[in-house]
Amino acid sequence: MAITINGLDYPLPADPRTSLLDFIRRDAGLPGTKKGCDHGQCGACTVLVNGVRINACLSLAVTSEGDDITTIEGLGTPAAPSAMQAAFVFHDGFQCGYCTPGQICSATAMLQEIAAGWPSDATHDLDGAPTLTNEEIRERMSGNLCRCGAYANIVAAIRDVAGAEA
């Protein structure tokens, strides 16, 4: 019985009350995923579980057995960053950087959601494919807060990766 994070297996925690966030940081030794509010309100702990973004602070580690979890460390490396990681650096999509891992994981999943045709509250035509507008991006990223206010640069980074015109 194990949890797979970034392609590596880790034994389940002894305490079934351990959150996925605490397991990732403490037991797996992956400090990129941040603990912000610990109440699912800020998005700093966003990770991908089977390609879907979740707040790791709201999930128990034991419920992730058999899932494929991807953290910021699993998206790319400093030598070979993912396209989203590189775009955040290029567009200065961060200031203090604390929210950045969650923002990048969320943005990565968000583009997959749009490609799959999942609507949001900002999607105008529910019968057609969602259009990547600034309004659509802001709505879909609304679960990730940035206390520094780097939102315009975050949107620019996402648009860059999506190949969308401003």
C-alpha positions in Angstrom: 0.0 0.0 0.0 1.6 3.2 -1.2 1.1 6.7 -2.5 2.6 7.6 -5.9 4.0 11.1 -6.1 5.8 12.3 -9.2 6.3 8.7 -10.2 7.8 7.4 -7.0 6.0 5.3 -4.4 5.9 6.2 -0.7 4.4 4.0 2.0 1.1 5.1 3.4 1.4 7.1 6.7 0.9 5.3 10.0 -1.6 8.0 11.1 -4.8 7.9 8.9 -5.5 11.5 9.9 -2.4 12.8 8.0 -3.4 15.3 5.3 -2.0 14.8 1.8 -0.3 18.2 2.2 1.5 17.2 5.3 2.4 13.8 3.8 3.9 15.5 0.7 6.0 17.9 2.7 7.0 15.8 5.7 7.0 12.2 4.6 7.8 12.5 0.9 10.2 15.4 1.5 8.8 17.6 -1.2 8.8 21.2 0.1 7.5 22.9 -3.1 3.8 22.4 -2.1 3.1 25.1 0.4 0.9 25.2 3.4 -0.9 28.5 3.3 -4.3 28.7 5.1 -4.6 24.9 5.8 -8.4 25.4 5.2 -8.7 25.1 1.4 -9.1 28.8 0.9 -5.8 30.0 -0.7 -4.7 27.3 -3.2 -1.1 27.4 -2.1 -1.2 23.6 -1.6 -2.7 22.8 -5.1 -1.4 19.5 -6.6 -2.7 17.3 -9.4 -4.3 14.0 -8.5 -4.9 12.0 -11.7 -4.5 15.2 -13.6 -7.2 17.0 -11.6 -6.2 19.9 -9.3 -7.1 19.7 -5.6 -6.2 21.4 -2.4 -3.9 18.9 -0.7 -4.8 20.4 2.7 -8.4 19.1 2.4 -7.5 15.5 1.4 -6.3 12.7 3.6 -3.2 11.0 2.4 -4.7 7.5 2.8 -7.4 8.4 0.3 -4.8 8.8 -2.4 -3.7 5.2 -2.5 -3.5 4.2 -6.2 -3.7 7.8 -7.5 -1.1 9.5 -9.5 -0.1 12.7 -7.7 1.9 15.4 -9.3 3.5 18.3 -7.3 5.4 21.3 -8.6 8.6 19.2 -8.5 7.0 16.7 -10.9 6.1 19.3 -13.5 9.7 20.2 -14.3 13.2 20.9 -12.9 15.3 24.0 -12.7 17.3 22.7 -15.7 14.2 21.7 -17.6 11.2 23.6 -16.5 7.7 22.9 -17.8 6.3 25.4 -20.3 4.2 26.9 -17.5 7.1 27.2 -15.1 9.2 28.9 -17.7 6.3 31.3 -18.6 5.8 32.3 -14.9 9.5 33.2 -14.8 9.5 35.0 -18.1 6.3 37.0 -17.2 7.3 37.6 -13.6 4.2 35.7 -12.5 5.3 35.9 -8.9 6.7 38.3 -6.3 7.3 36.6 -3.0 6.8 33.2 -4.7 4.9 31.5 -1.9 1.8 30.9 -3.9 3.6 30.1 -7.1 3.8 26.3 -6.9 0.0 26.1 -6.4 -0.6 28.7 -9.1 1.5 26.7 -11.6 -0.1 23.4 -10.8 -3.6 25.0 -11.0 -2.8 26.8 -14.3 -1.4 23.5 -15.8 -4.7 21.7 -14.9 -6.8 24.6 -16.0 -5.5 24.5 -19.5 -6.3 20.7 -19.6 -9.8 21.5 -18.4 -10.3 24.0 -21.1 -8.9 21.6 -23.7 -11.4 18.9 -22.5 -14.3 21.4 -22.9 -15.1 21.8 -19.2 -17.2 25.0 -18.7 -16.7 27.4 -15.8 -19.0 30.1 -14.4 -17.4 32.5 -16.9 -18.1 30.3 -20.0 -20.6 32.1 -22.1 -21.5 29.3 -24.5 -22.1 26.1 -22.7 -22.6 24.2 -25.9 -19.3 25.2 -27.4 -15.7 24.9 -26.3 -14.7 27.4 -23.6 -12.8 30.4 -25.0 -9.6 31.4 -23.3 -10.4 35.0 -22.3 -8.9 36.9 -19.4 -12.3 36.6 -17.7 -12.2 32.8 -18.2 -8.7 32.5 -16.8 -9.4 34.7 -13.8 -12.6 32.7 -13.0 -10.8 29.4 -13.3 -7.8 30.6 -11.2 -10.0 32.2 -8.5 -9.2 29.5 -6.0 -5.5 30.5 -6.0 -4.7 33.7 -4.1 -1.7 35.9 -4.5 -1.2 38.3 -1.6 1.4 40.2 -3.7 -1.1 40.9 -6.5 0.8 39.4 -9.4 -2.4 38.5 -11.1 -1.9 40.4 -14.4 1.5 38.6 -14.9 0.0 35.2 -14.0 -2.7 35.7 -16.6 0.0 36.7 -19.1 2.0 33.6 -18.4 -1.1 31.3 -18.8 -2.0 33.0 -22.1 1.6 32.6 -23.3 1.5 28.9 -22.7 -1.9 28.5 -24.3 -0.7 30.5 -27.3 -3.6 32.9 -26.8 -3.5 36.5 -28.0 -3.9 39.2 -25.3 
